[in-house]
Amino acid sequence: MSRSITTKCIHLEDEDDKIKHYGAISYPIYQTATYVHEGVGKSTGYDYSRLQNPTREHLEKIIASLENGIDALAFSTGMSAIATLMEIFKPGDHLIVDMDLYGGSIRLFDNISKKNGITFTSTACCCEDVRKYIMKNTRAIYIETPTNPMMNVTDIASLSKIAKEYNLLLIVDNTFLSPYFQNPLSLGADVVIHSGTKYLGGHNDTLAGFLVTSREDIAEQLRFNIKTTGAGLAPFDSWLLIRGIKTLAIRMEKAQSNAVQIAEWLEKRKAVTKVVYPGLKNHPGYEIMCRQSRGFGAMLTFEVESKEFALSVLEKVKLIQFAESLGGVETLITYPVTQTHADVPKDILEKNGITECVLRLSVGIEDIDDLLNELEDVFERTGEELHSGKKS
Ligand SMILES: *Cc1c(COP(=O)(O)O)cnc(C)c1O
């Protein structure tokens, strides 16, 4: 019988390895660059750690199992995973990409991939018919759902039907929900991306990235690329990820429960002009999320009445920390226009509604009362200052 994802985060189904490692409960860190050969043509299965390392391999097996893939590859960062994935394309290839993506991905496409002869059409994959943009040289559709930071939701199964009809790869960056809440490969995607730095690592202490695939031919190309370009995750960082993933389920549940309560609290504030959280019934993607995910995640974006209000919130928060990134146990608040999305062209920012009044929260697993008390206090003091004309 197949195990639940909560258990799979803690136990790999095939645990024969334990015998080899003196029964260690925690998987050992193989801090080695190279491996001894017993003789010519004989190998332990490991030759050099750029190609493979037992600790990294153990982590990759866990990720493949969580995402229902046939293979997973662990990279030094999310961006190195995406950059290595882009190497499967050739000059002249065309990709359709979602308009509202992680800023670093847009920067990679605009500056590195374009230079390598790959062209892009950027569109709102949640709502537009992507068929309009498919050309003879189109090779893939690349999305995030929900998107960063505006939480647009795309129906993965419907998009995968179009992708299959035109023989395109469907690539889904699943960082925001983690495999605990969503499995794009099971909905028809061909490649799943993760920034392991976020929920999988979960503690804001390690950078990592993953590619997972359900296709033998893609897995083979990716294995060739990782060995050739060399961005594989280091043994110690692999171990930190293995350790982080053990608590993925319990962290995701707690963070989501906090996020729901914060979203509901924000909706009632006069100074808040919009709350974008896919777990709210008024969110346009709510129904699709109910079908394709097991949860709504813990990322939420909101808009306040003015730029001054946004800046004052960022200045006053203490327990909630003003920092980039997401997915850790700590609640972080981000200012997309100057941080994550600083390099995104202005017209795209405007189209996506990413203004100077927009703030993003990565809700952590602190006590909810402490989080709400802090927000209450910050909003109250900001309101008093701005509306009495005082400056802090
Ligand atoms: C952070 C992030 C990335 C990049 O990952 P790094 O680990 O920072 O390189 C890619 N996609 C999404 C959605 C992210 O949030």
Residues whose N, C-alpha, C, O or C-beta is under 5 A from the ligand:
A	BS01	LIG	T77 G78 M79 Y102 D173 T175 S195 T197 A208
